[in-house]
C-alpha cells in the first residue's frame, strides 16, 4: 500500500486539464469515499498510536512517522459514524490540508481512479452524511462520496479568522472608486464562509458560488448585463471543485474577451511545487494557501491597488 502513490509526481500533468485522481477508501460501513491524490502524502498500515491527555475525542491518537508527530483522526467518528475498531488492521491516509499534516484513520484503502472534474458533482439533497460532503461521483456503478475535510478539521481545531486591524484601516483608506465586490468560488461551505468573513471585514461585498462552472456562468451573465469591471473587483477561487476546477475556471476567464482582465486569486488547500507553474500557465494573478486571513486580506489589497 505504501507504493500506491509512487507515481504521484507524474500525475501533476493532470492539473489544468480539469482532471484529478481519487484515492478510494471505506470507513466502518459499505459506503465508498474518495480523496484527491494531490492531498495525500502517504498511505500506510496504521502504526501503534499513542494516547495523550486532552486530545479531541475525534483524534484516535498520535503517530510517530518518519520523525514527525501526527494526529490521527478517526474519519468515521468525525463524520457522525461509529468509532473505527480493529485499528491494527486499518490504514491511515497521511494528508496535507491548509498547511497542516494529519492522518485519517480509515478501515480500508482501495485504488486510485483517474477522473474528469465534470464527473464530480455537487451532492444531491439528503445523500448520506450530507453536512460533510462537498461532492459525489460514480465509480463502477457505485456512489463515491467526497468528504468536506476542511469542515472536519475546522470542528477539531478552529482557525482564528480575525484580520489584523492595521490591514482593516489600510483597506478603509483606499480609493472610493475601487469596486468593492468579490466573487468567491469554493465547494466547501466552511471555506466559503471563512473567505466571506475575511473579505467582508475589510469592506467588500461578496457573491458566493459553489464551483467553477457556476462561477463562470455567473461572470458571463454579469458581463452580458454590462461592463464586468464596474460590477466586480476580483475573483477568489478554490482549485478543487466539482464540474470545473479553479485552474480551468481561470483559463476560461482568460479566454473570454469580456472577462480576461479580471484579477484572479487561487486560494487552495492543495500544496506542492507544481502549483506555481500551473498558476503561471493558466494566468492566475496570485496563489495563496488556505487559510490565513491576513494573507488573504493582503492579497485582496494587492489586487485592488494594482
Number of C-alpha atoms within 10 A of each C-alpha: 13 9 9 16 18 10 9 14 12 8 15 16 13 14 20 21 13 21 21 23 21 20 22 21 21 18 23 16 11 7 13 18 22 23 22 17 21 21 20 21 15 18 20 16 18 20 16 12 16 12 12 11 6 6 13 14 12 18 20 24 21 21 21 13 10 6 7 10 12 18 22 23 25 26 27 20 18 21 20 11 14 14 14 18 12 7 18 12 12 18 21 25 24 20 19 19 19 16 12 11 17 20 28 23 26 25 23 16 23 14 13 17 15 13 17 17 20 15 16 22 19 19 20 11 8 8 11 12 13 16 16 21 23 24 23 21 21 13 13 6 7 10 13 22 28 23 22 21 20 20 21 18 18 12 14 16 10 10 13 10 15 12 20 14 12 9 16 18 12 12 20 12 9 12 10 8 7 13 16 19 19 21 20 27 30 28 24 23 17 18 23 20 14 18 26 19 18 20 23 15 18 21 14 17 18 18 14 19 19 20 26 28 21 17 24 21 11 16 20 16 12 17 18 11 10 11 12 19 17 13 16 21 21 22 24 25 30 30 28 25 27 27 19 25 28 32 27 21 27 28 17 18 24 18 12 13 10 18 19 15 16 19 22 26 24 22 24 22 19 20 18 11 9 12 20 14 10 17 21 12 13 18 19 23 16 18 22 19 17 23 21 19 20 17 15 22 22 16 18 24 17 11 18 16 11 6
